[in-house]
Amino acid sequence: MQRQQQVKIPTKQNRKRRALSALALGGVFSVVGATSMAAKAVTINVTDESGQPVNGAVVWFEGVQLTKQSAVTQLDYKMGQRDRSFTPHILVVPKGAQVSFPNYDSILHHVYSFSAAQPFEFKLYRDNPQALTFANTGVVELGCNIHDWMLGYILVVDSTHFAITDDKGVAEVTLAKPLAQDVTINVWHEGFANLDQPESMKMVKLKTNQTLTYQLNQSLFKPKEDFSDEFDDYE
Amino acid sequence: MNLTTMNRSQVLSACLLSGALSASALAYGQGSQHKGYIQASWQSASEYASWYERGASVNRFGAGDNRLNLSRAVLDSRFDLSSSWSAHSVVQYVPDPESKVGFTELYAQYKPVSKGAYQPQLRVGGFYPKMSLENPDIGWSSPYNYNYSALNTWLGEELRIFGLEASLKRSGKRLSKPSEHNWQWFAGVFKGNDPTGAALSWRGFSSHDRQSVFNESLKLRPTAGFMTPQLSGQAWQIEPFTEIDGRIGYYLGAHWSYQNRHSLRAYWYDNNGDPAIVNYDTGQYAWDTKFWSLAYKFKITRQTHLIAQVMSGNTAMGRSRGVDNDFDSQFVLLTHRWQKFRLSGRIEQFKVKDLDHWAFDPNASDGGAITTTFKWRITDSWRLGAEFQYLETKVANRIDGNFPTRQIEQLWRVSGEYRF
């Protein structure tokens, strides 16, 4: 599917939603943290070309020393639809995770994706949720055939160590132990020119409580204000 | 007249069709969705009897109707037949002039999930062309004012497509070079809808929220013109959706939107009626009715929206176009949503200009209205609102019944709604 130029919108409501999704992910890591008491978080500050914090950037680690946490893969991931928006706007899942699509609206949604990673379509009635296993890595851009303005992303990564930056541009990725071999830190944002091409940097080693800053190598497409309302589907 | 039997058989076939749709939806393992509401209203009544009770008032609720009533019930259903095909039905109940239940829309829609920037769509059946931006709510109702603008009131009364509509949508964001401009082009062909224009000619524009159901027969006040030999074939009611002349009508439309903030809809409608043809059994003429409509919506902010529409056209009947009228109407509507409240104000004018030389049948009318509405969304299910309308109409043929040609009315309405 073609690249979307229009990027969704840090409106007050969306910021709240993102904060909620960040909270949900925070929950994920506290679960992981509970399984290994020694776990600490690596703090990544993502900034744009001018050094300003970037909200909604996905950060994940890949490396031979990183063992996949099966508990993270088995978590109950949800890509809901509420008030004719995908919620969360961006969902990160490890390869092999199952995602359910609860519809919190009282109306039908017809969700689809033409992504290479996972093409699909289904109609979602309020009380009839569907679920799908995402077996391939990549960006799954979501649309709705009834509400054309709806846009969401499921990012499937080959990692169980990931997080999304908050409105201060901060992501925290829990690490059970320090890494002494090459580790790749990947960063993805919906404002990238090529959504299938995350940015990355290699670290020779990574301490469990390390704080680092990642400055993006590209300018982001400017988000547009979201003017959609409940009557826009009369088309 | 075999009107009653025709109605019954057609209503029966519509019910069978609707039942078959539900059954096939079940058979294909797809689902269905039912939305609707029940609305109770109190409206201050006009001084005169309502037009469809053969009175001189243009209001829904005429003299003696100022009581609490069940003003409307709507059931808007969708049956998914496959990924791309769905069937839609809208059934409405109105209490006036007598309790009536019927379809206002019943059609099948083809809307495939399309990978590229272009998406073809089809609608087949009986439906509204989507030329208006005032009526996007369930059952073609307005989320803004209770009583629709004059031009959309007229569309609800006398216009419906029984045919096929094809459209092509171009989604700007999916173009290889993305754009913020979206387009959709429409072409429709239809049968029926031949007598449309009659109510405008003999009653003039109106402002209410009563939509005609399939097979509707609208009573009209018989004017002095109806008593003349020239109009002796005309019944004292209008069956706006019937086929008289056997010819096919058409319409063309274009929707443009920019940044999901500006929307413009332009339509040309022509029922291609042959004004020389009359059905003496039903007393219905084919009217040659054509008009253009331009609707615009601007989202000034997320909460404050502006909607405007203009319409202009001509309608004529009779072998020598003995009734020949130009009509036009315009409105501007401003609406503001704040938390659970919405305040909407609309100002409009309308005019029917009598072009023919049948002096015994004056058709000229004009007027205007200012309408303010306050709506409160108490919960998702319960809604309450109040409306005040200042309505001024001048209808030349009112003089036949010794009514003053000019009426000024100040109408209050309070409505409560339960939605599901």
Chai-1 contact restraints between the chains, C-beta under 6 A:
chainA,res_idxA,chainB,res_idxB,connection_type,confidence,min_distance_angstrom,max_distance_angstrom,comment,restraint_id
A,Q2,B,R174,contact,1.0,0.0,6.0,A-B,restraint_1
A,Q4,B,K173,contact,1.0,0.0,6.0,A-B,restraint_2
A,Q5,B,P178,contact,1.0,0.0,6.0,A-B,restraint_3
A,Q6,B,K173,contact,1.0,0.0,6.0,A-B,restraint_4
A,L108,B,Q33,contact,1.0,0.0,6.0,A-B,restraint_5
A,Y112,B,V113,contact,1.0,0.0,6.0,A-B,restraint_6
A,F114,B,K115,contact,1.0,0.0,6.0,A-B,restraint_7
A,E121,B,V113,contact,1.0,0.0,6.0,A-B,restraint_8
A,K123,B,D80,contact,1.0,0.0,6.0,A-B,restraint_9
A,Y125,B,G31,contact,1.0,0.0,6.0,A-B,restraint_10
A,N145,B,V113,contact,1.0,0.0,6.0,A-B,restraint_11
A,W149,B,N260,contact,1.0,0.0,6.0,A-B,restraint_12
A,F227,B,N260,contact,1.0,0.0,6.0,A-B,restraint_13
A,F227,B,R261,contact,1.0,0.0,6.0,A-B,restraint_14
A,F227,B,K299,contact,1.0,0.0,6.0,A-B,restraint_15
A,S228,B,N260,contact,1.0,0.0,6.0,A-B,restraint_16
A,F231,B,P136,contact,1.0,0.0,6.0,A-B,restraint_17
A,Y234,B,P136,contact,1.0,0.0,6.0,A-B,restraint_18
